Every structure is written in C-alpha cells, then in structure tokens.
Amino acid sequence: MSKNDSHFLASVCHVTSRQILNFRSTYFLLTNRLERT
C-alpha cells in the first residue's frame, strides 16, 4: 500500500465520519421535534 493510498483512505474515513455525525444530529433534532408535538 503506497503513501498516497493511505492518505486517500484517511480522507475517506474523515468524510464518512463527518457525514455520520451530521446524520445523527439531524436525526436527533427530528426525533426531538416529533416527541414535543
């Protein structure tokens, strides 16, 4: 595995984790809104 490949994998993992965090926060906000009404 070359240095370029490891860098690419690191950036992919970083983007994926950020998307998961965004999805979780959005889901949390939606469930909160549903529970209040």
Buried (B, 14 or more C-beta within 10 A) or exposed (E): EEEEEEEEEEEEEEEEEEEEEEEEEEEEEEEEEEEEE
